[in-house]
Amino acid sequence: MNVAPKDKNAWLWIPFLYFTQGIPYILVVTVSVIMYKRLGIGNAEIGLYTSWLYLPWVIKPLWSPLVDINGTKRKWFLAMQLIISLAFLGIGLFLPSNSFFIITLAFFWMAAFASATNDIASDGYYMIGLTQKKQSFFIGLRSTFYRLAMVTGQGLLVIFAGFLENKYGDNTKAWSITMICAAVLMIALTISNFFTAPKFEEPASRSDEKPAGFFEVFATFFRKHQIGVALLFILTYRLGESQLVKMASPFLLDGLEMGGLAYSTEAVGTIYGTVGVIMLSLGGILGGILISRDGLKKWMLPMLLALNLPNALYALLAVTQTTSIYAVVGTVIIEQFGYGFGFAAFMMYLIYVAEGASKTSHYAIATGFMALGMMLPGMLSGYIQEWLGYDGFFIWVVIAALPAFIVLRYLKYPADYGKKTTDSND
């Protein structure tokens, strides 16, 4: 077959590929929360069942070798994107049914597993299709279009659903149409990737990524120095945020009599999906620049603080129950910027943990533990909120950040890790 040279048409296929990667993730883990809330599902059920949807990203290292061994990365991500399209179509078509909650959760599960597999294939394709120099050069472009996908999913699609809610006076019909439109968008993106992604030759084997077999990959990961402390840090870094992210939208949507702020679907979509994502992106960009300039050690504590301190503003909103748009938008701006800023240190530490042989596989394992740290607390978040109320819940979220600061005292890593040097290839 004709094989495309590395770096071919990178400016064309990278935006499409990473925009496509972001759409299903944001719909599965975030938009599903808003949709179920608007369809009358309780917070406990929302927190529990939508947090289970993180599981494919937790366990994706278990089948990542299959993507390496069988077929090409291009065939894998095209197939997964088609499955995601069909899953969203199924959600849209079955929302009007009496058993919509169970049926649509099954389709969300299908989309989640396909999305996690799409991530594996897309990231692998990125490394195969680009030279090492270009991989570094285009890292900002891929991140930008992933963020734009978040704006589209958490912002534009939610705003569209809110518009349809007002137009038809029927939330089920509104969200059914919205999810069908999401399916059409995914099909269009899949077709775009089919035509824009070149056919790169894949190496027959990557012995540097497979030290002595499938199980040895996991064994070498768990033999890393200080791995117990590292995993504890990974699991607790977002202990507060993982709960807040599940209940923030329900808090804004619930009525005043329930302790919420009674905002509309359109308003929540606008606040989180536009202003929120922009600030999230700016925080992440600044965090990356500062770590590149000074190294991880200098910024780890400030970034951990930036991630968690803004959560206290939600507690303030819940206690005062102010509906001021300036207070709400200001809270989201500060919290999302802090989240992006603090997340930069977290991702850099995950890369450090993955250093050595089998870097790709070990990074997948580390991100699996990261997803586990989001899934388990998120499953309990709805029950905690219903028990404590919104005011008590957000106070608890602030307290839940403390374990990460304790573990940080025992964490060891190079002070200048991540600092850009003149001879760096990264």
C-alpha positions in Angstrom: 0.0 0.0 0.0 1.0 3.6 -0.4 2.4 5.0 2.9 2.2 8.6 3.8 5.4 10.3 5.1 5.4 11.4 8.7 4.1 14.9 9.5 1.9 14.9 6.3 -1.1 17.3 6.6 -0.7 17.5 10.3 -2.3 21.0 10.4 -5.4 19.4 8.9 -5.9 16.0 10.6 -4.8 17.0 14.2 -7.6 19.5 14.7 -10.3 17.1 13.5 -8.9 14.1 15.4 -8.7 15.8 18.8 -11.9 17.7 18.4 -13.5 14.3 17.8 -11.8 12.9 20.8 -13.2 15.5 23.1 -16.8 15.4 22.1 -17.8 12.0 23.4 -15.8 12.4 26.6 -17.6 15.6 27.6 -21.0 14.3 26.6 -20.5 11.0 28.6 -19.0 12.4 31.8 -20.5 16.0 32.0 -23.5 16.6 29.7 -25.1 13.3 30.9 -25.3 14.9 34.4 -27.2 17.9 33.1 -29.5 15.8 30.8 -30.5 13.4 33.6 -31.1 16.3 36.0 -33.4 18.0 33.5 -35.3 14.7 33.0 -36.0 14.4 36.7 -33.4 11.9 38.0 -32.3 12.4 41.6 -28.8 13.6 42.6 -27.9 10.3 44.3 -28.7 8.3 41.1 -26.9 10.9 38.9 -23.8 10.9 41.0 -23.6 7.1 41.3 -24.5 6.0 37.7 -22.7 8.7 35.8 -19.6 8.2 37.8 -19.6 4.6 36.8 -19.2 5.8 33.3 -15.5 6.7 34.1 -14.7 3.0 34.4 -13.7 2.5 30.8 -11.0 5.2 31.2 -9.9 3.5 34.4 -9.4 0.1 32.9 -8.4 1.0 29.3 -4.8 -0.2 29.9 -6.2 -3.7 30.0 -7.1 -3.7 26.3 -4.6 -1.1 25.0 -2.2 -3.8 23.8 -5.0 -5.1 21.5 -5.0 -1.8 19.7 -1.3 -2.0 19.3 -1.3 -5.6 18.0 -4.4 -5.8 15.8 -5.0 -3.6 12.8 -4.0 0.0 12.4 -4.6 2.9 14.7 -6.5 4.7 11.9 -8.9 1.8 11.5 -9.4 1.6 15.2 -10.3 5.2 15.8 -12.6 5.3 12.7 -14.5 2.2 13.9 -14.8 3.6 17.5 -16.0 7.0 16.3 -18.7 5.2 14.2 -19.8 3.2 17.3 -19.9 6.4 19.3 -22.2 8.0 16.7 -24.6 5.0 16.9 -24.6 5.1 20.7 -25.6 8.8 20.7 -28.3 8.1 18.1 -29.6 5.3 20.4 -29.7 7.7 23.3 -31.7 10.2 21.3 -34.2 7.7 19.9 -34.8 5.9 23.3 -35.1 9.0 25.5 -38.9 9.1 25.0 -39.3 5.5 26.2 -40.6 4.6 29.7 -37.3 2.8 30.5 -35.2 5.6 29.2 -32.8 5.8 32.2 -31.6 2.2 32.0 -31.6 2.1 28.1 -29.7 5.4 27.7 -27.2 4.4 30.4 -26.4 1.3 28.4 -25.8 3.5 25.3 -23.6 5.8 27.4 -21.6 2.8 28.5 -21.2 1.8 24.8 -20.0 5.3 24.0 -17.7 5.4 27.0 -15.9 2.2 26.1 -15.6 3.2 22.4 -14.4 6.7 23.5 -11.7 5.3 25.8 -10.5 3.0 22.9 -10.6 5.9 20.5 -8.3 7.8 22.9 -5.8 4.9 22.8 -5.9 4.7 19.0 -5.8 8.5 18.4 -2.9 9.1 20.8 -1.0 6.2 19.2 -1.7 7.6 15.7 -0.4 10.9 16.9 2.9 9.4 17.9 3.2 7.3 14.8 2.2 10.0 12.3 4.5 12.7 13.7 8.3 13.0 14.2 9.3 13.6 17.8 10.0 17.3 17.0 6.5 17.7 15.6 4.9 15.9 18.5 6.1 18.6 20.8 5.2 21.4 18.3 1.6 20.3 17.8 0.8 19.5 21.5 -0.7 22.9 21.9 -2.9 22.6 18.8 -4.3 19.2 19.9 -5.1 20.6 23.3 -6.8 23.7 21.9 -9.1 21.6 19.7 -9.9 19.2 22.6 -10.9 22.3 24.6 -13.0 23.5 21.7 -14.8 20.2 21.8 -15.6 20.9 25.4 -17.1 24.3 24.5 -19.2 22.6 21.8 -20.4 19.7 24.1 -20.8 21.4 27.5 -21.6 24.8 26.0 -23.3 24.9 22.6 -25.2 21.6 22.8 -26.4 22.3 26.3 -27.5 25.8 25.2 -29.3 24.2 22.2 -31.0 21.8 24.5 -32.1 24.7 26.7 -33.5 26.5 23.7 -35.5 23.4 22.7 -36.8 23.0 26.3 -38.2 26.6 26.1 -39.5 26.1 22.5 -41.4 22.8 23.1 -42.0 22.9 26.8 -40.9 19.2 26.8 -37.5 18.4 28.2 -37.5 14.8 26.9 -38.2 15.9 23.3 -35.6 18.7 23.7 -32.8 16.3 24.8 -33.8 13.6 22.3 -33.3 16.0 19.5 -30.1 17.3 21.0 -28.6 13.8 21.3 -29.6 13.0 17.7 -27.8 16.1 16.6 -24.8 15.0 18.6 -24.9 11.7 16.7 -25.0 13.6 13.4 -22.0 15.7 14.5 -20.0 12.6 15.4 -20.8 11.0 12.0 -19.7 14.1 10.2 -16.4 14.2 12.2 -15.8 10.5 11.5 -16.2 11.1 7.8 -13.9 14.1 8.1 -11.2 12.0 9.8 -11.6 9.3 7.1 -10.6 11.8 4.5 -8.0 13.9 6.4 -6.1 11.3 8.4 -3.3 9.9 6.1 -2.4 6.2 6.1 0.9 6.0 8.1 2.9 2.8 8.2 3.0 1.4 11.7 6.1 -0.4 13.0 5.7 -4.1 13.2 6.8 -4.1 16.8 7.8 -1.7 19.6 10.1 -3.7 21.7 11.0 -0.7 23.8 7.3 -0.5 24.8 7.0 -4.2 25.6 9.8 -5.2 28.0 8.9 -8.9 28.6 5.3 -9.3 27.8 1.9 -8.0 28.8 2.0 -8.8 32.5 5.5 -7.5 32.9 4.3 -4.0 31.8 2.1 -3.9 34.9 4.8 -5.5 37.1 7.4 -2.9 36.2 4.9 -0.1 36.9 4.2 -1.3 40.4 7.9 -1.8 41.2 8.6 1.9 40.6 10.3 3.8 43.5 7.7 5.2 45.9 4.8 3.9 43.8 2.6 3.6 46.9 2.9 7.2 47.8 2.6 8.2 44.2 -0.7 6.3 43.7 -2.1 7.7 46.9 -1.3 11.2 45.7 -2.9 10.5 42.3 -6.0 9.2 44.0 -6.4 12.2 46.4 -5.2 15.1 44.2 -8.7 15.8 43.0 -10.7 14.2 45.9 -12.7 17.4 46.4 -12.9 18.4 42.8 -14.1 15.0 41.7 -17.2 15.4 43.9 -17.8 19.1 43.1 -17.8 18.5 39.3 -20.8 16.1 39.7 -22.9 18.3 41.8 -22.0 21.8 40.5 -24.5 21.7 37.6 -27.4 20.2 39.7 -26.7 22.9 42.3 -27.2 25.7 39.7 -30.3 23.9 38.2 -32.1 23.0 41.4 -34.8 25.3 42.7 -34.3 27.7 45.6 -36.5 25.5 47.8 -34.0 22.7 47.3 -31.0 24.8 48.1 -30.1 25.4 44.5 -29.9 28.6 42.5 -32.7 27.9 39.9 -30.7 28.7 36.8 -31.9 27.6 33.4 -30.3 25.0 31.2 -29.2 27.6 28.7 -27.6 29.7 31.4 -25.7 26.7 32.8 -24.5 25.8 29.3 -23.4 29.3 28.7 -21.6 29.7 32.0 -19.7 26.4 32.0 -19.4 25.7 28.3 -18.1 29.1 27.2 -16.6 31.3 30.0 -15.8 28.2 32.1 -13.9 26.4 29.4 -12.1 29.5 28.3 -10.8 30.1 31.8 -10.0 26.4 32.1 -7.8 26.6 29.0 -6.1 29.8 30.1 -5.3 28.3 33.5 -3.8 25.2 31.8 -1.7 27.2 29.4 -0.3 29.4 32.1 0.4 26.4 34.3 2.3 24.7 31.5 4.4 27.8 30.8 5.4 28.3 34.4 6.3 24.6 34.9 8.4 24.8 31.7 10.1 27.9 33.0 10.8 26.9 36.6 10.2 23.2 37.0 7.5 21.2 38.8 8.8 21.5 42.4 8.3 25.3 42.6 4.7 25.2 41.4 3.3 21.9 42.8 2.0 23.4 46.1 0.7 26.7 44.5 -1.1 24.7 41.8 -2.6 22.3 44.4 -3.9 25.3 46.3 -5.3 26.8 43.1 -7.2 23.7 42.3 -8.8 23.4 45.7 -9.2 26.9 47.3 -11.8 28.1 44.8 -14.1 25.3 45.9 -14.8 27.4 49.0 -16.6 29.9 46.7 -19.3 27.3 45.9 -19.7 26.8 49.7 -20.2 30.5 50.0 -22.8 30.5 47.2 -24.7 27.6 48.8 -24.7 29.2 52.3 -25.8 32.6 51.1 -27.9 31.1 48.2 -27.3 34.3 46.2 -28.6 34.1 42.6 -26.5 37.1 41.5 -25.1 36.3 38.0 -21.9 38.2 38.9 -21.3 36.0 41.9 -22.0 32.8 40.0 -20.0 33.6 36.9 -17.2 35.0 39.1 -17.1 31.7 41.1 -17.0 29.6 37.9 -14.3 31.8 36.4 -12.1 31.5 39.4 -12.8 27.8 40.0 -12.3 26.8 36.3 -9.1 28.9 36.0 -7.8 27.3 39.2 -8.7 23.9 38.0 -6.8 24.3 34.7 -3.9 25.9 36.5 -3.7 23.1 39.1 -4.3 20.3 36.6 -1.1 21.3 34.8 1.0 20.1 37.7 -1.0 16.9 38.0 -0.5 16.0 34.4 3.2 16.7 34.6 3.5 14.5 37.7 1.7 11.7 35.8 4.3 12.0 33.0 7.0 11.7 35.6 5.5 8.6 37.1 5.4 7.0 33.7 9.1 7.6 32.9 11.3 4.7 31.9 10.6 1.6 29.9 7.0 1.1 28.7 6.4 4.8 29.0 3.2 4.7 26.9 1.7 1.8 28.8 2.7 3.2 32.2 1.1 6.5 31.3 -2.1 4.7 30.4 -2.0 3.0 33.8 -1.3 6.2 35.6 -4.2 8.0 33.9 -6.3 4.9 34.7 -5.7 5.6 38.4 -6.4 9.3 37.8 -9.9 8.3 36.4 -10.4 6.0 39.4 -9.8 9.0 41.6 -12.6 10.7 39.8 -15.0 7.8 39.6 -15.1 6.5 43.2 -15.7 9.9 45.0 -18.1 10.9 42.3 -20.2 7.8 42.9 -20.8 8.9 46.5 -21.2 12.6 45.8 -25.0 12.6 45.2 -25.7 10.7 48.4 -23.4 13.0 50.4 -25.2 16.0 48.9 -28.7 14.7 49.7 -27.5 13.9 53.2 -25.8 17.2 53.9 -27.6 19.6 51.6 -25.8 21.8 49.2 -24.3 24.0 51.8 -22.9 21.1 53.9 -21.8 19.3 50.8 -19.6 22.1 49.4 -18.1 22.6 52.9 -17.2 18.9 52.8 -15.7 19.3 49.3 -13.3 21.9 50.8 -12.3 19.5 53.6 -11.8 16.6 51.2 -8.9 18.4 49.7 -6.7 18.1 52.8 -5.4 14.5 52.3 -3.6 15.5 49.1 -1.6 18.2 51.0 -0.6 15.7 53.6 0.6 13.2 51.0 2.5 15.9 49.1 4.9 16.3 52.1 6.2 12.7 51.5 6.3 12.9 47.7 9.7 12.9 46.0 10.5 13.9 42.5 13.2 16.0 40.7 12.8 19.7 41.5 13.5 20.8 37.9 11.3 18.1 36.3 9.4 19.6 33.4 11.8 22.5 33.1 12.6 23.3 29.5 16.3 23.1 28.6 18.1 24.1 25.5 18.9 20.5 24.6 15.5 19.1 25.5 13.8 16.9 23.0 10.5 17.0 24.8 
